[in-house]
Every structure is written in C-alpha cells, then in structure tokens.
Amino acid sequence: MSSVLFMRGLNGDLADGSCGALHDYRGAAKKASAALSANALGMFPLRNGARVPAVFKAFKLLETVSLSEKPLGVSELSRRLQMGKSTIHGLVTTLESLGALEAVNGSKRYALGPRLHALSARAGNHADLRRIARSALERLASRTEQTSFLGVPADGQVTILDIVHGRPALSISAPVGSSIPLVAGAVGKVLLGAWEPQRRRTFLQERALPAFTASSIVDPERYEDAVMRSVERGVAIDEDEYIDGVRAAASPVFGAKRQLAAIVWVAGFSRHIDTANLERIATAVMTQAAEISKRLGVSVDPETFHPSDGIPRT
C-alpha cells in the first residue's frame, strides 16, 4: 500500500505530491470483494484468473447461503458449489467461528451470521452519513475555497468517506477510502477529545507521539493541552503539524447518544491560508459540523457548546 498525498491540477487530474502522508488504500479490499461476488454469480471471470483460492471459495459459499431462501447444510452446499464435503466442512467451521455463519436452531444447517449483518449495517450507516453530510461539505468547499473532508475513526486511524474540492488550481486531495493516522494534526485532536480523560491520558503516556513534521506536538502534556483547547472551542487547528506547508481545521460530528460519529475538516496549502483565513475556516467547519450533527438528531450550538454539556464518548 502506497503512502501518498495528491495535488489536484487545473484539469482535475491527480498529480503526485511531494509529501507522503495520506495512506492510499484505493478501496482495494472493496474492489476485490465486488469482483469475487460477481464471479460467484457467474457474471464475469476474475481478471487474469488471479485469486486466493481459500478466500474465493469462502466468498462463493457466503454468496450461496445469502441467495438461499432456507438454511443450507454441508451436503447441499457441496452439491451447489461442486466442492468436496471436507472442504465445505472446513469453510463452514471457520466461518461459523468468525460469526460469518450461524447454525440455525442448533441444526447443521447454516444461515448468514451476526458478524456479517453488523458489517452490512455499518456500511449502510456510512452511506447514509455520506449522503447527509454531502451538502455541508459542498458549502465548506465553496465558502473556504479549500478541500473539505468527511472521515470516520476505525481501527486506529481515520478513514475518508467523502471529499469535495475547493477552487484553487492546486488543492489538497486524497482518495475516498484512504486513511490518516490516529493523531494526525487537527483530526487527531478532535478524535482524542472525544475519549474519556483517563483513556486519553493513558494513550498519551504509553506511546511516543509521531513527529510528522518539525511542528508536530510530541510532548504528551502539550498534546493534552492542545486537545482540551480544541474541546473547549469546538474546533481543532493544525498549522504544519501533520504535513509541512498544509493548514487545517477540524470539528466533531455527533451521532446517537452524543457519541463521535465522524470528523469534518478542511485542509489547504499554507500559501492559501493565512492566520485570519484559518480562523474563518475554523468557524465555518464548526458551523457545518454542527449542522451535520443536527441532521443526525443531535443539537449542537457551535456558539455555546461546552464539554460540561457532555463530551461524546467513543
């Protein structure tokens, strides 16, 4: 997986940038799953016949179970998939242990398991969140003339769900589905600000903070202070802390039970954003993040919100 930052050129094409900071996963896992799914239904062959046999067989089995109107046993799966019973038994046992399959009413017949249902629900929630937030991202990009992002925290990083470019000929860009580190600039301050204080302190004390640039905050106490200032204000600022020559502002989006649902941020090259402009961007980000939260059913007044109102917990 490459580590790459892009600049968006005059014609909208992506040109390789000079800083290797945004992790470009390019949705590889999602594309692979889509290809396998289509192949299992006989829609088209995998490109160049390249595949991992065990993954391919497991996906075909899950696809077959999902299309069946009733739970299926090993013998029926073996017949439908034209695989040996021992192979099917091994796949079923493994998938059941992972929660991807479940035995129905204690029988030896299987249906899709709770873990797959949970994954599907999360994917649906992210799709809804992206749709709900899209107009706010467009307003941010238009009003700030910089790039606006929507991201969600997962697995020790923040994954980009959506992006809208501003007007400058060269603007910050990154592929949807790519990720940035847990403590990257303004985004990291927002994320850690949503944690319980003890969890945050333990995290900061037990890990060496990365020095992305010479301006990165690597002292735990200083970082905690920066996080708390961001919480008090409702918006976090990044001046060359994550990427040299890039400034950003980020705010939290609150969802059910006032938990952190997502993070909205705007980033642009420092030459386009002076201190006064960064403050205006920060205000705009905070306002639009509050608007997204409102559309998710959480009322947040960016002028009066204070941690004593209840900091969302992750």
C-alpha positions as CSV (number, residue, x, y, z in Angstrom):
1,M,0.0,0.0,0.0
2,S,1.4,3.3,-1.0
3,S,1.6,6.4,1.2
4,V,0.8,9.4,-1.0
5,L,-0.6,12.9,-1.0
6,F,-2.1,14.3,-4.1
7,M,-2.4,17.8,-5.5
8,R,-5.4,18.4,-7.8
9,G,-4.4,20.1,-11.0
10,L,-6.2,22.6,-13.3
11,N,-7.8,19.9,-15.3
12,G,-9.0,18.0,-12.2
13,D,-6.4,15.2,-12.7
14,L,-4.5,14.0,-9.7
15,A,-0.7,14.7,-9.7
16,D,1.7,13.1,-7.3
17,G,2.5,15.4,-4.5
18,S,5.7,15.9,-2.5
19,C,4.5,14.7,0.9
20,G,3.9,11.1,1.7
21,A,1.3,11.4,4.4
22,L,-2.1,10.2,3.4
23,H,-2.4,6.4,3.1
24,D,-3.9,5.5,-0.2
25,Y,-5.7,2.2,0.1
26,R,-7.7,2.9,-3.1
27,G,-10.5,0.8,-1.8
28,A,-8.6,-2.4,-2.8
29,A,-10.5,-4.6,-0.4
30,K,-13.8,-3.3,-1.5
31,K,-13.0,-3.8,-5.2
32,A,-11.7,-7.3,-4.5
33,S,-14.9,-8.2,-2.7
34,A,-17.0,-6.8,-5.6
35,A,-15.1,-8.9,-8.1
36,L,-15.4,-12.0,-6.1
37,S,-19.1,-11.5,-5.6
38,A,-19.7,-11.1,-9.3
39,N,-17.6,-14.1,-10.1
40,A,-19.5,-16.2,-7.6
41,L,-22.7,-15.4,-9.5
42,G,-21.1,-16.3,-12.8
43,M,-21.3,-12.7,-14.1
44,F,-17.7,-12.4,-15.2
45,P,-14.3,-14.2,-14.6
46,L,-11.7,-12.7,-12.3
47,R,-9.1,-10.6,-14.2
48,N,-6.2,-12.8,-15.3
49,G,-7.6,-15.6,-13.2
50,A,-5.8,-14.1,-10.1
51,R,-7.3,-15.1,-6.8
52,V,-6.6,-16.6,-3.4
53,P,-8.4,-20.0,-3.6
54,A,-9.5,-20.1,0.1
55,V,-10.9,-16.6,0.0
56,F,-12.6,-17.3,-3.3
57,K,-14.2,-20.5,-2.0
58,A,-15.3,-18.8,1.3
59,F,-16.9,-15.9,-0.6
60,K,-18.7,-18.3,-3.0
61,L,-20.1,-20.2,0.0
62,L,-21.3,-17.0,1.7
63,E,-22.9,-15.8,-1.6
64,T,-24.7,-19.1,-2.0
65,V,-26.0,-19.0,1.6
66,S,-27.2,-15.4,1.1
67,L,-29.1,-16.3,-2.0
68,S,-30.9,-19.3,-0.5
69,E,-34.4,-19.0,0.9
70,K,-33.6,-21.6,3.6
71,P,-30.6,-22.6,5.7
72,L,-28.2,-24.9,3.9
73,G,-26.3,-28.0,5.2
74,V,-22.9,-29.2,4.2
75,S,-24.2,-31.8,1.7
76,E,-26.4,-29.2,-0.2
77,L,-23.5,-26.7,-0.2
78,S,-21.2,-29.3,-1.6
79,R,-23.6,-30.1,-4.4
80,R,-24.3,-26.5,-5.3
81,L,-20.7,-25.4,-5.2
82,Q,-19.3,-28.6,-6.6
83,M,-16.7,-28.8,-3.8
84,G,-15.8,-31.7,-1.6
85,K,-17.7,-32.1,1.6
86,S,-14.4,-32.0,3.6
87,T,-13.6,-28.6,2.0
88,I,-17.1,-27.3,2.7
89,H,-17.0,-28.5,6.3
90,G,-13.7,-26.7,6.9
91,L,-15.0,-23.5,5.4
92,V,-18.3,-23.7,7.4
93,T,-16.4,-24.4,10.7
94,T,-14.1,-21.4,10.2
95,L,-16.9,-19.0,9.1
96,E,-19.1,-20.1,12.0
97,S,-16.2,-19.4,14.4
98,L,-15.9,-15.9,13.0
99,G,-19.6,-15.2,13.2
100,A,-20.0,-15.0,9.4
101,L,-22.3,-18.1,9.5
102,E,-24.5,-19.5,12.2
103,A,-26.2,-22.8,12.7
104,V,-30.0,-22.3,12.8
105,N,-31.7,-23.6,15.9
106,G,-28.8,-25.9,16.8
107,S,-29.1,-27.8,13.5
108,K,-26.3,-28.5,10.9
109,R,-27.9,-26.0,8.5
110,Y,-26.4,-22.6,8.2
111,A,-27.5,-19.0,7.5
112,L,-25.5,-15.8,7.4
113,G,-24.2,-14.9,10.9
114,P,-24.4,-11.8,13.1
115,R,-21.0,-10.5,12.2
116,L,-21.9,-10.2,8.5
117,H,-25.1,-8.4,9.5
118,A,-23.1,-6.0,11.6
119,L,-20.7,-5.3,8.8
120,S,-23.6,-4.7,6.4
121,A,-25.3,-2.3,8.9
122,R,-22.1,-0.3,9.3
123,A,-21.7,0.0,5.5
124,G,-25.3,1.3,5.3
125,N,-24.7,3.7,8.1
126,H,-21.6,5.1,6.4
127,A,-23.6,5.5,3.1
128,D,-26.3,7.4,5.0
129,L,-23.7,9.6,6.8
130,R,-22.1,10.4,3.5
131,R,-25.4,11.4,1.9
132,I,-26.4,13.5,5.0
133,A,-23.1,15.3,5.1
134,R,-22.6,16.0,1.4
135,S,-24.3,19.4,1.2
136,A,-22.3,20.6,4.2
137,L,-19.1,19.5,2.6
138,E,-20.1,21.3,-0.6
139,R,-20.8,24.5,1.4
140,L,-17.5,24.3,3.1
141,A,-15.6,23.8,-0.1
142,S,-17.4,26.7,-1.7
143,R,-17.1,29.2,1.2
144,T,-13.5,28.4,2.1
145,E,-12.2,27.6,-1.4
146,Q,-10.3,24.7,0.1
147,T,-10.8,21.0,0.2
148,S,-13.4,19.6,2.7
149,F,-13.3,16.1,4.1
150,L,-15.6,13.7,6.0
151,G,-13.9,10.9,7.9
152,V,-14.8,8.2,10.5
153,P,-12.5,6.7,13.1
154,A,-11.8,3.0,12.8
155,D,-9.1,0.6,13.7
156,G,-6.6,3.2,14.9
157,Q,-7.0,5.5,12.0
158,V,-9.5,7.9,10.4
159,T,-10.9,6.7,7.1
160,I,-12.0,9.3,4.5
161,L,-15.7,8.8,3.5
162,D,-16.1,11.8,1.2
163,I,-14.2,14.8,-0.2
164,V,-15.2,18.0,-2.0
165,H,-12.6,20.2,-3.7
166,G,-12.4,23.9,-3.5
167,R,-11.5,26.4,-6.2
168,P,-7.7,26.8,-6.1
169,A,-5.9,25.4,-9.1
170,L,-3.8,23.2,-6.9
171,S,-5.7,21.9,-3.8
172,I,-5.3,19.0,-1.3
173,S,-6.8,15.7,-2.4
174,A,-6.9,12.1,-1.3
175,P,-8.9,9.1,-2.5
176,V,-12.1,8.2,-0.7
177,G,-11.3,5.1,1.4
178,S,-7.8,6.2,2.2
179,S,-6.8,6.8,5.8
180,I,-4.8,9.1,8.0
181,P,-3.1,8.3,11.3
182,L,-4.9,8.4,14.6
183,V,-3.1,11.5,15.9
184,A,-2.7,13.4,12.6
185,G,-3.0,17.1,13.1
186,A,-6.4,18.7,13.8
187,V,-8.2,15.4,13.1
188,G,-6.3,13.7,15.9
189,K,-7.1,16.4,18.4
190,V,-10.8,16.1,17.7
191,L,-10.7,12.3,18.0
192,L,-8.8,12.2,21.3
193,G,-11.0,15.0,22.6
194,A,-14.0,12.6,22.3
195,W,-12.3,10.0,24.6
196,E,-12.7,9.6,28.3
197,P,-9.9,11.7,30.0
198,Q,-8.3,8.6,31.6
199,R,-8.2,6.7,28.3
200,R,-6.7,9.7,26.6
201,R,-4.0,10.2,29.3
202,T,-3.1,6.5,29.3
203,F,-2.8,6.6,25.5
204,L,-0.6,9.7,25.5
205,Q,1.6,8.4,28.3
206,E,2.2,4.9,26.9
207,R,3.0,5.9,23.3
208,A,5.6,8.1,21.7
209,L,3.8,10.7,19.6
210,P,5.0,10.7,16.0
211,A,6.9,13.7,14.7
212,F,5.2,14.1,11.3
213,T,6.9,17.5,10.9
214,A,9.1,19.8,12.9
215,S,5.9,21.5,14.1
216,S,4.3,18.3,15.4
217,I,3.4,18.2,19.1
218,V,5.3,15.3,20.6
219,D,5.1,16.1,24.3
220,P,2.2,14.3,25.9
221,E,1.3,17.2,28.2
222,R,1.4,19.8,25.5
223,Y,-0.7,17.5,23.3
224,E,-3.3,17.0,26.0
225,D,-3.5,20.8,26.5
226,A,-4.0,21.2,22.7
227,V,-6.8,18.6,22.8
228,M,-8.6,20.3,25.6
229,R,-8.3,23.7,23.9
230,S,-9.9,22.1,20.9
231,V,-12.7,20.6,23.0
232,E,-13.4,23.9,24.7
233,R,-13.6,25.7,21.4
234,G,-15.4,23.0,19.4
235,V,-12.8,23.1,16.6
236,A,-9.1,22.0,16.3
237,I,-6.4,23.8,14.4
238,D,-3.4,22.4,12.6
239,E,-0.6,24.6,11.3
240,D,2.0,22.4,9.6
241,E,1.7,19.8,12.3
242,Y,0.8,16.9,10.1
243,I,2.2,18.0,6.7
244,D,4.7,20.7,6.0
245,G,3.0,23.6,4.2
246,V,-0.6,22.5,5.0
247,R,-3.0,24.0,7.4
248,A,-6.3,22.5,8.5
249,A,-9.3,22.9,10.9
250,A,-11.5,20.0,12.1
251,S,-14.6,19.6,14.2
252,P,-16.6,16.6,15.6
253,V,-19.9,15.3,14.2
254,F,-22.0,13.8,17.0
255,G,-24.4,10.9,16.5
256,A,-26.6,8.7,18.6
257,K,-26.1,9.2,22.4
258,R,-23.9,12.1,21.6
259,Q,-21.0,9.8,20.6
260,L,-18.5,10.8,18.0
261,A,-19.9,9.8,14.6
262,A,-17.5,11.4,12.2
263,I,-15.0,14.3,11.8
264,V,-15.3,17.1,9.3
265,W,-12.2,19.0,8.3
266,V,-10.9,21.5,5.7
267,A,-7.3,21.4,4.6
268,G,-5.3,23.6,2.2
269,F,-1.8,24.8,1.4
270,S,-0.4,27.4,3.8
271,R,0.2,29.8,1.0
272,H,-3.6,30.0,0.5
273,I,-4.4,30.2,4.2
274,D,-3.1,33.0,6.4
275,T,-3.9,33.2,10.2
276,A,-7.0,35.3,9.7
277,N,-8.3,33.0,6.9
278,L,-7.6,29.9,9.1
279,E,-9.8,31.4,11.8
280,R,-12.6,31.9,9.3
281,I,-12.2,28.4,8.1
282,A,-12.3,27.1,11.6
283,T,-15.6,28.9,12.3
284,A,-17.1,27.5,9.0
285,V,-16.0,24.0,9.8
286,M,-17.5,24.2,13.3
287,T,-20.8,25.5,12.0
288,Q,-21.2,22.9,9.3
289,A,-20.2,20.0,11.6
290,A,-22.9,21.2,14.0
291,E,-25.3,21.2,11.0
292,I,-24.5,17.6,10.2
293,S,-24.9,16.6,13.9
294,K,-28.3,18.3,13.8
295,R,-29.3,16.3,10.8
296,L,-28.3,13.2,12.7
297,G,-30.6,14.2,15.5
298,V,-28.1,15.9,17.9
299,S,-28.5,19.6,18.6
300,V,-25.1,21.3,19.0
301,D,-24.8,25.1,19.1
302,P,-21.3,25.9,18.0
303,E,-21.5,29.2,19.9
304,T,-22.4,27.7,23.3
305,F,-21.3,24.1,23.2
306,H,-19.0,23.3,26.2
307,P,-17.6,19.9,27.4
308,S,-19.7,20.1,30.5
309,D,-22.7,19.6,28.2
310,G,-21.4,16.0,27.8
311,I,-18.4,15.1,25.7
312,P,-19.3,12.3,23.3
313,R,-17.6,9.1,24.1
314,T,-16.1,6.6,21.6
